[in-house]
Amino acid sequence: MADDHPPYDFRAALHRAADLVADYVDGVEGYPVLPPVAPGDVAADLPPSPPATGEPYERLLEDYRRLIEPRVTHWNHPGFLAYFSSSGSEPGILGETLAAGLSVNAMLWRTAPAASELEEVVCDWLRQMIDLPPAFRGHINDTASSSTLIALAAARDRQPELAVRQRGLAGRSDLPAMVVYASEHAHSSVDKAAIALGFGLENVRRIACDEDFRLAVPALAQAIAADRAAGRLPLAVVATAGTTSTTSIDPLRPIAELCAAEDLWLHVDAAWAGSAAICPEYRALMDGLERADSIVVNPHKWLFTPMDCSVLLVRDEDALRAAFSLVPAYLHTAEQDAVRNLMDLGVQLGRRFRALKLWLVIRHFGVEGLRATIRRHCRLGQELARWIDRHPLFERLAPVPFSVVCFRATHGGGGEAGDRFNRRLLAAVNAAGPVFLSHTELGGRYVLRLAVSNLRTARRHVETAWRLLQEHAERLAAEDRP
Ligand SMILES: Cc1ncc(COP(=O)(O)O)c(C=O)c1O
């Protein structure tokens, strides 16, 4: 311990922190999923300026327990049925803890040999688990948004004649507009990547979907042809396996064939549903995935790995290097030609040791254990879909390929009044405490959405959500009657 720090008993504090974490995970169900806080409540309880002198661990941990823990939205709560849940499993939490102890920066192989090599190995495990050819190599980013940005940068810089890396985009009259294609249901991270990479939002073509929310390939082909005819440069297609609203899967094989014919980069956003591809029956729904140039899968979404962990698998990793490798003199190492330096693969230099937690998760559960949980989640989603289909007060609005159900209470009809009713219903259900659901929009209508992908979610949590939905729908409908 350096002299200028207060004396402390690190070991005792770490044991105490371990108890806090274990108690939290064991007892998280005692909290309402959404904390009872209003904007500004948390900040109001915190000192506005930092302490001039150090404080003992005891006080820090006590303040954590009192001011922080009860006021987070509890993503680790089994009643978290909103968005795509991110649940930290016990081995994942262990991995985060151990990685914090090491505090390595895996920018270069030399600065973190074990982190660099484990990242390569564990990403290759994931590649095998989702049955992709050995040509794919993976590395870990913070989020799918970053992974998609990196993939699209590689798609752009794969065209050396554009010289964007060297000359940029601004002020160049010699460059055509560069176009990226994605379905109308693709995630907004595609638009953000287009903003960051200088393509511009108006050069993201949102392609219409069929009635099952899957990208319509003939419309994609037409859009590409129209752009070429207008002198624009089609660059890449982002297909989605598991769209954010309904978890629909774009027809990957025909899209891949079109990309091959048109020489376009195919990036597949499998941020959530890519985890389900470890089950052969769900992998079969993603036929053609192996034809992609890049694929993003977020173990922090449905592989029980704590935030954050997004694996980008790329068929030609040199395309990433062509886009991003830039080695200042101080980062040259004697072994650089013989190793994989992770800083060469994306925007960031410094890099957390995220592979450790993923390694522990896969080892602790085993592939069969992970498959069993994903299948259990999908069964729960299917079961809820059946309950909804049989109930006169509710209607389902999308197929359920995995474990996400989109539905609506029928009261108020299919228009504005129905939207308002469903908003009130969602607010009432979420205010009850034991569950948290979110919403989406389909065909311009407000839609309720229940997603089962939290490790700890069991049948009784979905039953509770369903009971609350029925009770509140009946109560609110009765209130509406004159
Ligand atoms: C299909 C899909 N892709 C990408 C993302 C973005 O994920 P991240 O938060 O990891 O950037 C999401 C977020 O839910 C998503 O649903």
The ligand as an ORCA input file, in Angstrom:
! r2SCAN-3c Opt
* xyz 0 1
  C     -30.780     -6.485    -32.561
  C     -29.964     -5.512    -31.764
  N     -28.782     -5.107    -32.237
  C     -28.003     -4.243    -31.572
  C     -28.390     -3.746    -30.349
  C     -27.479     -2.787    -29.638
  O     -26.895     -3.437    -28.577
  P     -25.736     -2.780    -27.693
  O     -26.426     -2.156    -26.535
  O     -24.864     -3.923    -27.316
  O     -25.042     -1.776    -28.533
  C     -29.597     -4.143    -29.802
  C     -30.023     -3.654    -28.488
  O     -30.922     -4.152    -27.877
  C     -30.412     -5.024    -30.526
  O     -31.616     -5.405    -30.075
*
